[in-house]
């Protein structure tokens, strides 16, 4: 073997050993994956407080407390032929309806044509959340009328994507609560697929 070939072979062997030791796991390294940020989180419960006044406005009235929220400032109201629930008091003559808490300036001001009723808010047997945000970014709004059913099971929340609904009660046995999500067909009559999804936030 020529001297040049021997030197080249030694260089190749040296490079191989260098990269092999660089890639080899150390005794203290772990083969298990680290927890994701999601697994360290906890479902956030938010007591909603109306802090801004939207640009749009309508006239209407409120006849009872909210079916969607246990918040003591939340009411069930009507403007024109449309029911809005919840609407949140901002003063004695105005409320704000159709809010998305994560969209700046959303909703409209409801200017009252008559005084709010004297009915007092009281606690209910079921905790009410008017919006639920899932880990995949989907938002689900509580149904304010009679609970609907699919495949013999009640669902209380309808979501803004893929005809999704939340079946039954929320699973609160972990830091991140779990929702049993079903995806319905186009007629909303049958569940085509189901999955369990973590809940990031709830507004009450």
N, C-alpha and C positions, 0 to 999 in steps of 0.2 A: 504494500500500500504506500502510495506516495505521501510525502510530507504534507503537501497542500490538502490532500483528501483527508488525512488524519485530523488536521486542524479544523476542517469544515465539519467533520463528524463530531468532534468534541464540542463545537459551538452549538450544533443542533441538539445534542444531548443536554447541554447546559440550559438551553432555552426551554426544553421540555420539562426538566426538573424544576426550573424557576416557576413556570406557569402552573405545574401540578401542585406545588406547595402553596401557591397563591389561592387556588380554587379549593383545596382540601379543607373541610370543616374543622374548626378548632374543637377541642374537648368540651369547651363551655357553650358551644353553639347549640341551638335547639332546632329539632326537625319539625316541631309543631308550629303552625301559623299563629301569629299574634292576633289577639282580638281586634276586630274592626272598631272604628269609632262608634258605629251604630250600636254595638253590643254594650258599650259603656254608657249609653245615654239612658235617660229616663223620660217617660211620657210627661209632657208639660201641660199642666192644667192652668188655664188662663181665665181669670174673672174679667170679662170684657168691660171696658169703660169707654164710652164714646167721648173722644177728645177733639174732634174736628167737625166742621160744618160743610157738607158738600155744596157744590155750586147749583145742582139741579134741585127743584122743589115741586111739590104737588100739594093739593089740599085734600083733607080726608078726616077720618075719625077713628077712634079705637073703642072697642066695646067690651074687651075682657083682657085678662092677663095673658101672656104669651103661652102658647102650647109647645114652643120650641126651646125656651130657656127658662130656668128658675131664677134668673137675674131679677132683682126687685125693681129694675128700671125697664124691663122688657114687656111689651104689649103686643096684642094681636089687633091689627088695624086694617082699614080699607081705604083705598084711593081709587075713585072711579069704580070700575067693576072688578078690581083686583085686590086680593087679600095679601097682606105683607106681614110676615111673622118670622123673627122678632123685629120690632121697632123699638129703639132705645130713646128714652127721654133725654133731652138736653136742657129744657126749661119747661115752664108750665104750659106753653103754647106750641111747642115744637118737639118732634122726634126725628130720628134718622132711621131709615129703612133700607133693606137690600144691601147690607154691608158685606164686604169681604175684608176681614181684618188685615190681610196682607197686601191689599191693593189700595194705595194712597188715594184718598178722596172719593172712594167708591160710595155708592148709595145715593139717596136723595133725602132732602128735608121734607117732612110731612108737617104742613101747617094745619093745626087742628081747627075744625069748624065748630067743635063743641068740646066741652071740658072732658078730661079723662074720667072714667068711672071711679067710684069710691072703693071698688073691690080691692082687698088687701092681698098681696102675694103671700103664699105659704109654701112650705116645703112639700115635696111630693114623694111618693114611695119609690120612684125611679129617678136616678140622677139624670138630669137633662143636659146634653151637650148639643149646641145648635150647629157646630161645625166640628168635624173630625178630619185631621190631616194625616194621611198614611205615609209610610216611609218611601213609597214610590212617587210621591208628589201629588197623588190624587186627593181631592177634597170631597167630603161627603156631608150632605146637609140632612138634618133630622126631618122626617116626614111629620107634618103638623096635623094631618087628618087622622083617619082611622088607619091602624097599622095594616100594611099590605102583606100578602102571603105569596110564596113561590115554593112549589113542591111540598106543600103542607107545612112550611116553616114561615114564621113572621120575619119581616125585615123592617127596621125602623129608620134606616138611613139610605138615601140614594146619592150616588156619586156623580162627578162631572165628567167621567171618562168611561167608555166601553160598556155602557149599560150595567155598571157595577152597583151592587147593593151590599150592605152589611147585614148578615143574617144573625138573628138572635142577639144576646147580650155580649158586651165586650169582655174579653179575658184579661183580668187585672192581676193575675197571679205572678207576673214578672215586672221588673222595672219598666220595660217597654211593653205596654199593653198590646194585646193581639186582637185583630179584627178578623172575623170569618167572612171573607169576601166572595160573593158569587157574581158571575158574569151572565146576564140574562140574554135571551134571544131578542130579535128585533121587536117582537110583540110584548116583551116583558112578561112572558108567561112561563118560562122554563129556564132553569139554570144550566148553562152549557159547560161551565168550568168553575172550579172553586180553588181558592188558595188562602192561606193564613198570612196576613201582612202586619208588620209592626206599626204602631200608632205613635207618631212624633208629637202631635199637639191636639188638645181639645179646648174648645172655647165654651164657657158656660155663663 
